[in-house]
Amino acid sequence: MLKISSRDNSKIKQARRVRDGLVDDLIFVEGLRLAEEVLRSHLTISDVFFTENFSQIERGKEFLKRAENLNCAEVSTKIFDSLADTKTSQGVILICEKPAADKNIIETELSKTSKVSLLVLLHQINNPTNLGAILRTCEAVDAAGVILTKNSADAFSPKALRGAMGASLRLPMWRDADFFGVLDWAKANNFTSVCADVNAKKSYLEIDWRKPRLLIFGSEAHGLSAEEFDKIDESLLIPMENNVESLNLSVSAGVILFEAKRQSAS
């Protein structure tokens, strides 16, 4: 078993580059639960880094046994702490290939199902924690897929991966999409687009979610522009009390998505 005690080790240097988003085709996965998700996936794993403490706990022993045919390296605690993206790491990091995420992935998923499909379009969402939480909710309601426009946060960054709790490794995704191009594509594929708007006349409870929908969320800071609103078929609002004007983006997404799930199941 390889042991690494130098910060200048080439594998450690490469892992830092992946962590910092400087390697386009690889992702940095930290934590036991996410590492287990990767082992269950079809993704190719290039490196496994772990601490001595991790190798001594029961789940750590089990994990390393399953990963024994991979490139595993025990890393000193000091080096591992300099590599980790969290302050209280569980002692295991994986470097693996980035899942494919393009229009073909979404179209393939749609071709495999006969049920009414719900797609979520996230337009320039720049908070990776919010993004991860929304991805997790999308998986929980069995959304057909998620589309991310250009200049959105990276769904495969360490923070977004942790927020999604593995959902981003399984959800069909289309990244770096053009907003107006997606709307044209959705219309051509018989999806009705809908977004949240404080001036909307309909509540999210009044929207018919039993037909193909493209649910759109704009950025946390700026929302959608007037030109973008004009291209969307319908709008909705979430009624609120006590003069509350808005909700956190991931909370709003959860409220609407679970109503869509409730209707589709009825």
Phi, psi and omega in degrees: 000127180293138175239134183241127180230008181244134177294339183268005176302138185299324178293321178294317178300317179295319180298321178296320178297320178294314179306320184273008177075024184263359177238113193291328189258008180233155176233156183253115185244120184239139178107147186295314183298314179295322178298321177294323177298318180295319178300326180281346183274180178267004185290143178280128181258125181268325182211147173235125177245136180213160178263165177298319179301319179299320183290350183258345177277156186300312181293329176294317177299316180297317180297312183294330176294319178290335183259015189296338179270003180263173178279090183259142179219130173278131185242139178301152183301320181297315180292319181298317180297328178285339181269326186299149178265352180243160180280330181238071184289153178275356174096018177215136179224137176242144169248122182217171181293150178280132179299148175294142182208088180212182184301323180299325179297315179295314183295323177295318179298316180296327181289343184268354185237148177253356181278163177297132187255142174241121175248149179242126177253119179253113188257107177055044173285118189251001177260111184297330178290316174301314181301313180299318179297320179293319179299319179297318178294320178301319177293322182296329179264004179064042174298148183289336180171172181231136178245129180245128180278170177301149179071016171274163175299155181283117180296344182250014173289158181306317181294316180294321178298317179293319180295326181278346178053040177097347183300324182292345176277346185242330184291134171296129182224151175233111183259159174058037181278158174271127186306305183290328175297321178295318179298319177296317179297317181297315180298318179295337180256019173066030173266136173267125182272144181212143179219164177278141180205127182297340180263007181294154180269337184255141170283157175301338178285340182266354178282139177275106181268009182265020171227161184303127184231145168248106181269124189246134174235131177270179184297153180300323186273322190241348182063221180248148178281166178300320179296322179290318177302319184297336183271353185265140188290316185221162175227161181216164173226159174255108181299136181226155181252172172058033176062020174288126186269329184203165177243160170306144185303315182291330176292313177303315179299317180298316180302311184290316184295323180285334171292319177299318178297317181298315181293320183292337180272348184271000000 
